[in-house]
Amino acid sequence: MEDLLKGESVNKRPILRLRCNLNDLNLSESNWQSEFEVESFKRNKDESRYLDLNNQIFIGHPDQSDWDLSKLLAKMGEVWFRPDRLIFMKKDGRDLGFFWLKEHQLIGERVCEIFVIGIIPSLQGEGLGKKILALALRQMISDGFNQAWVYTDESNERALKLYRSFGFEIDLVTEL
């Protein structure tokens, strides 16, 4: 595809938005919660921590890689940002991953989006994705949300399989 205004070639990729009704979930409590610590982001303390973890997890990702402090501060300056919705998952003092939630105020409806979720690469494929996704969904329910969204690349089959296993279904396809 070509950007006619600039005369450049533009590669767009399909992005899927998946939706889940949180009232339909059966998130059984399990003992794995006691093996992990969770910590909320703290301003003026965790910026480097977040950037290090994010850039380790999302190496080469078209949207999420190579974040710097200015990009993080810009996101934190948006109206939806709340430090208590950026949660680190730790074990034995080591960060394993995180999730970051974003609230949308729609006409007559509040929806919570999983803005970013990630597990450090050395631990991917060991079931931590299910655990951190369950934590994120429990947080949404605790915050009073009934609907959840998550966006992912159409080609991210592992993420799609994980989200579908929790009842997420595609409700929008767009290009980015």
Residue pairs with C-beta under 8 A, 6 or more apart in sequence:
1 9
1 10
1 11
1 12
2 8
2 9
2 10
3 9
3 10
12 175
12 176
13 62
13 153
13 154
13 155
13 175
13 176
14 153
14 154
14 155
14 173
14 174
14 175
15 151
15 152
15 153
15 154
15 173
15 174
15 175
15 176
16 151
16 152
16 153
16 154
16 160
16 170
16 172
16 173
17 149
17 150
17 151
17 170
17 171
17 172
17 173
17 174
18 149
18 150
18 151
18 152
18 160
18 163
18 164
18 168
18 169
18 170
18 171
19 111
19 147
19 148
19 149
19 168
19 169
19 171
20 137
20 147
20 148
20 149
20 150
20 163
20 166
20 167
20 168
20 169
21 146
21 147
21 167
22 137
22 140
22 141
22 145
22 146
22 147
22 148
23 146
24 167
25 137
25 141
25 166
25 167
27 134
27 137
27 138
27 141
32 131
33 135
35 91
36 89
36 90
36 91
36 96
36 131
37 89
37 90
37 91
38 87
38 88
38 89
38 90
38 135
39 87
39 88
39 90
40 83
40 84
40 85
40 86
40 87
40 88
41 50
41 83
41 84
41 86
41 87
41 88
42 83
43 76
43 83
46 88
47 69
47 72
47 73
49 88
49 95
50 72
50 86
50 98
51 67
51 68
51 69
51 72
53 88
53 95
53 97
53 98
53 118
53 120
54 64
54 67
54 98
54 116
54 118
55 65
55 66
55 67
56 120
56 121
57 64
57 97
57 118
57 119
57 120
57 121
58 64
58 65
58 118
59 65
59 121
62 176
63 176
64 116
64 118
75 81
80 102
80 103
80 104
82 101
82 103
85 100
85 101
85 102
85 103
85 139
85 143
86 98
86 99
86 100
86 101
87 98
87 99
87 100
87 101
87 135
87 136
87 139
88 95
88 97
88 98
89 95
89 96
89 97
89 98
89 99
89 128
89 131
89 132
89 135
90 96
95 120
96 119
96 120
96 123
96 128
96 132
97 117
97 118
97 119
97 120
97 123
97 128
97 132
98 116
98 117
98 118
98 132
99 114
99 116
99 117
99 118
99 132
99 133
99 135
99 136
99 139
100 114
100 115
100 116
100 117
101 112
101 113
101 114
101 115
101 136
101 139
101 140
101 143
102 112
102 113
102 114
102 115
103 110
103 111
103 112
103 113
103 145
104 110
104 111
104 112
104 113
104 149
109 146
109 147
110 144
110 145
110 146
110 147
111 145
111 147
111 148
111 149
112 140
112 143
112 145
112 147
112 148
112 149
113 148
113 149
113 150
113 151
114 133
114 136
114 148
114 149
114 150
117 129
117 132
117 133
117 136
117 150
119 128
119 129
119 132
129 158
129 162
130 162
130 165
133 162
133 163
133 166
134 166
137 148
137 166
140 148
148 168
150 163
150 168
152 159
152 160
152 163
153 159
154 173
